[in-house]
Amino acid sequence: MRQHPGGSACVFCDLMVNPPMKIVFASSEAVPFSKTGGLADVAAGLPAALADAGHDVWLVTPYYPQLFRAERCPPVTPTGQTIEVQIGPKRVDGTLLKSELPGGNVTVLLVEQPDYFDRPQPYGENGTDYKDNCERFAYFSRAVLQAAEAFDLTPYIVHANDWQTGLIPALLEIEYGSRPGFERTASVFTIHNLAFQGQFWHWDMLLTGLDWKYFNWQQMEFYGKLNLLKTGIAFAEMVTTVSPSYAHEICTPEFGYGLEGVLAGRGDDLVGILNGIDADLWNPATDPSLPRNYSIETVAEGKAA
């Protein structure tokens, strides 16, 4: 595993003391472009907060045209950039679109691939996952790094989130570490919900494009299956989760969903950081959806109303 950039012990320490950095944030959903849960909120709020702190942040997320609502999304424009990703025996084309988060401080690249992402929902329908989810998000994980290459981003950090991007830390470690622009790139992997692990048939290992030697109990294999969440945990420089207490809980058999051993094995590289909220978006003093606005001084009568 590569040393942290600059030899530091923690990439989050570097965020506080180093000059502004280029950060690529990868998420399978992001408000306002798509949303099924809290991941989408974090994927918008955290990049915006990092940008406000002076960093150059690029968010990469799939383009789901059936979920896209033009009336609440910033404009999306073509970039002219295409990508071609090797998935098993085939090469799959895609297109990169460009937008921004509301506020304009975060550039958004949307990966357009209709066969994979032009669907009614991001992950499945009627309570059933799409059968090709491994293929879809192996494609997306590779597309994120190809997008960083296409725009010559030279990221200091690539921040992956949940199983859908769990392949990214492995790709950075195995394939991209010596490529121009990635020599100093560190990977951060955040677990938002350990219950969803991205477990697939072992032959889906072929879709990742990685050698079978990584399909072992310490890295990508989990009881005979490919586990993409475990992959992210095993290969990332830093692993974070949504609170200090959750970071402790998931290292126990009661809450570890079988991954408590690999999580505990990360030691100090597993950090819990409490999720916050967007204090501008979720501000009862200005929220237009409330029938009556209120502040700290008027909370009693305002919240009651």
C-alpha positions in Angstrom: 0.0 0.0 0.0 1.3 3.4 -0.9 2.4 5.8 1.9 0.2 8.8 2.5 1.1 11.7 0.4 4.0 13.6 1.8 4.6 10.8 4.3 1.9 12.1 6.7 0.0 9.9 9.0 -3.5 11.1 8.0 -4.9 12.6 4.8 -7.4 14.5 6.9 -4.6 16.2 8.8 -3.3 17.3 5.4 -6.6 18.9 4.6 -6.1 21.2 7.6 -2.4 22.2 7.2 -1.6 21.9 3.5 -2.3 24.3 0.7 -5.5 23.9 -1.3 -5.8 20.5 -2.9 -7.6 18.9 -5.8 -10.1 16.3 -4.5 -12.2 13.9 -6.6 -15.3 12.8 -4.8 -17.0 9.7 -6.3 -20.6 8.8 -5.4 -23.3 6.7 -7.0 -25.9 9.4 -6.2 -25.8 13.1 -5.3 -28.4 15.8 -4.7 -29.9 17.4 -6.7 -29.1 15.0 -9.6 -30.2 11.8 -7.9 -31.1 10.5 -4.4 -32.2 7.4 -2.7 -30.8 8.1 0.8 -28.4 10.0 3.0 -25.4 9.3 0.7 -26.8 11.7 -1.8 -26.9 14.5 0.8 -23.4 13.9 1.9 -22.2 13.7 -1.7 -23.4 17.3 -2.1 -22.8 18.7 1.3 -19.3 17.5 2.0 -17.7 18.5 -1.4 -19.4 21.9 -1.0 -17.9 22.3 2.5 -14.4 21.3 1.3 -14.7 23.8 -1.6 -15.7 26.5 0.9 -12.5 25.6 2.8 -10.5 26.5 -0.3 -10.0 23.1 -2.0 -10.7 22.3 -5.7 -13.3 19.6 -5.6 -14.7 17.7 -8.5 -17.7 15.4 -7.9 -18.2 12.4 -10.3 -21.6 10.7 -10.3 -23.6 8.7 -12.9 -26.1 10.5 -15.1 -29.6 9.0 -14.5 -31.7 10.7 -17.1 -35.0 9.2 -15.8 -34.2 10.8 -12.3 -33.0 14.1 -13.6 -35.3 17.0 -13.0 -34.2 20.1 -15.0 -36.2 22.5 -12.9 -34.2 21.7 -9.7 -30.8 20.9 -11.2 -28.1 23.3 -12.6 -27.6 23.1 -16.3 -25.8 20.1 -17.7 -23.6 20.5 -20.8 -21.6 18.2 -23.0 -17.8 18.2 -22.4 -16.9 16.5 -25.7 -14.9 14.0 -23.6 -15.7 10.3 -24.2 -14.4 7.3 -22.2 -13.9 3.6 -23.1 -13.9 1.2 -20.2 -12.8 -2.5 -20.4 -15.5 -4.6 -18.6 -14.6 -8.3 -18.8 -14.3 -9.2 -22.5 -15.9 -6.0 -23.9 -15.2 -2.3 -24.1 -18.0 0.0 -23.1 -18.2 3.6 -24.4 -19.4 6.5 -22.3 -19.7 10.3 -22.3 -18.8 12.9 -19.7 -21.2 15.7 -19.0 -20.5 18.7 -16.9 -22.5 20.7 -14.3 -22.0 22.2 -10.9 -23.5 21.9 -7.4 -25.8 24.8 -6.5 -23.5 27.6 -5.3 -21.0 27.0 -8.1 -18.0 26.0 -6.1 -17.9 22.3 -7.0 -17.6 21.0 -10.6 -19.7 18.0 -11.3 -18.9 15.4 -14.0 -21.8 13.1 -14.8 -21.0 9.7 -16.4 -23.5 9.1 -19.2 -23.9 5.5 -20.3 -27.5 4.7 -21.2 -27.3 0.9 -21.0 -26.2 1.1 -17.4 -27.8 4.3 -16.1 -30.9 5.2 -18.1 -33.2 3.3 -15.7 -36.0 4.2 -13.4 -33.9 3.7 -10.2 -30.2 3.7 -9.4 -29.9 0.2 -8.0 -33.0 -1.8 -8.6 -36.8 -1.9 -8.9 -39.7 -3.4 -6.9 -37.4 -4.5 -4.1 -35.0 -6.4 -6.4 -31.5 -5.3 -7.3 -30.5 -5.0 -11.0 -28.8 -8.3 -11.9 -25.9 -6.4 -13.6 -25.1 -4.1 -10.7 -21.6 -5.4 -10.4 -20.9 -4.6 -14.0 -22.6 -1.2 -13.8 -20.6 0.0 -10.9 -17.3 -1.6 -11.9 -17.8 0.5 -15.0 -18.5 3.6 -13.0 -15.5 3.1 -10.7 -13.2 2.9 -13.7 -15.0 5.8 -15.4 -14.2 8.0 -12.3 -10.5 7.5 -12.7 -10.7 7.9 -16.5 -12.5 11.2 -16.0 -9.7 12.4 -13.7 -7.2 11.5 -16.4 -9.3 13.1 -19.2 -9.4 16.4 -17.4 -5.8 16.2 -16.1 -7.0 16.6 -12.5 -3.9 15.2 -10.8 -6.0 14.5 -7.6 -4.4 14.6 -4.2 -7.3 12.6 -2.8 -9.9 10.4 -4.5 -12.8 10.0 -2.0 -14.9 6.9 -2.7 -18.2 6.1 -1.0 -20.0 2.8 -0.2 -19.8 -0.4 -2.2 -20.7 1.1 -5.6 -17.2 2.8 -5.6 -15.3 0.2 -3.5 -13.3 -0.8 -6.6 -11.7 2.6 -6.8 -9.1 2.2 -4.0 -8.1 -1.1 -5.4 -7.6 0.4 -8.9 -5.6 3.2 -7.5 -3.4 0.8 -5.6 -3.0 -1.8 -8.3 -3.2 0.0 -11.6 -2.9 3.8 -11.2 -0.2 4.3 -8.6 2.5 4.7 -11.1 0.6 6.6 -13.8 1.3 10.3 -14.5 -0.9 12.4 -12.3 -1.6 9.7 -9.7 1.8 9.3 -8.1 0.7 11.2 -5.0 -3.0 10.3 -5.0 -4.4 8.9 -1.7 -7.7 7.1 -1.4 -10.3 7.6 1.2 -13.2 5.2 1.5 -16.4 6.1 3.5 -18.8 3.6 4.8 -22.3 5.0 5.0 -24.2 1.8 5.7 -22.3 -1.4 6.3 -25.4 -3.5 5.7 -25.1 -2.9 1.9 -21.9 -4.6 0.8 -22.1 -5.2 -2.9 -21.7 -9.0 -2.8 -21.7 -10.8 -6.1 -21.0 -14.2 -7.7 -17.2 -15.0 -7.7 -17.1 -15.1 -11.5 -18.0 -11.3 -11.5 -14.3 -10.9 -10.4 -13.7 -10.9 -14.2 -15.7 -7.7 -14.6 -13.3 -5.8 -12.3 -10.3 -6.4 -14.6 -8.1 -7.3 -11.6 -6.0 -10.4 -11.2 -7.5 -13.4 -9.4 -4.7 -13.2 -6.9 -6.6 -10.3 -5.2 -9.6 -12.6 -4.7 -8.5 -13.7 -1.3 -9.9 -13.5 2.3 -7.8 -10.4 3.1 -8.8 -8.3 0.2 -11.8 -9.0 -2.2 -13.2 -12.4 -1.3 -16.0 -12.9 1.3 -17.2 -16.4 2.0 -16.7 -17.3 -1.7 -18.2 -14.1 -3.1 -16.8 -10.9 -4.5 -17.4 -8.2 -1.9 -16.9 -4.6 -3.2 -17.4 -2.9 0.2 -14.6 -5.2 1.6 -12.5 -4.3 -1.4 -12.7 -0.6 -0.5 -12.0 -1.2 3.1 -8.9 -3.4 2.3 -7.3 -1.1 -0.2 -8.1 2.5 0.9 -5.4 4.5 2.6 -8.0 5.8 5.1 -11.5 4.4 5.9 -14.1 6.7 7.4 -17.6 6.3 8.6 -20.4 8.5 9.7 -19.7 8.8 13.5 -17.1 7.9 16.0 -19.5 5.5 17.8 -20.4 3.8 14.5 -16.7 3.3 13.8 -16.4 1.5 17.1 -19.6 -0.5 16.7 -18.8 -2.0 13.3 -15.6 -3.5 14.7 -17.8 -5.8 16.8 -19.6 -9.0 15.8 -22.9 -7.5 16.8 -22.7 -4.7 14.1 -19.9 -5.8 11.8 -22.0 -7.9 9.4 -19.1 -10.3 9.1 -16.5 -7.6 8.3 -15.6 -6.7 11.9 -12.2 -8.5 11.5 -11.1 -6.5 8.4 -12.4 -3.3 9.9 -10.6 -3.8 13.3 -7.5 -4.7 11.3 -7.4 -1.1 9.9 -6.6 0.2 13.4 -6.0 4.0 13.4 -6.8 4.1 9.7 -10.5 3.7 10.5 -11.9 7.0 11.6 -15.5 8.0 12.6 -16.4 11.6 11.6 -19.8 12.7 12.6 -22.1 13.6 9.7 -23.2 17.2 9.7 -26.0 19.1 7.9 -26.1 21.9 5.4 -26.9 24.8 7.7 -28.0 27.0 4.8 -30.3 24.4 3.2 -31.7 23.1 6.5 -32.3 26.5 8.2 -35.7 27.0 9.7 -35.2 30.7 9.7 -35.2 30.8 5.9 -36.7 27.5 4.7 -39.5 28.4 2.3 -41.1 25.0 2.7 -42.1 25.7 6.3 -45.5 27.3 7.0 -43.8 29.5 9.6 -40.1 30.3 9.9 -38.4 30.5 13.3 -35.0 31.1 14.9 -33.4 30.1 18.2 -35.2 33.0 19.8 -38.7 32.0 18.5 -38.3 28.2 18.4 -41.0 27.4 20.9 -43.9 29.1 19.0 -42.4 28.7 15.6 -41.8 24.9 15.7 -45.2 24.4 17.3 -46.8 26.2 14.4 
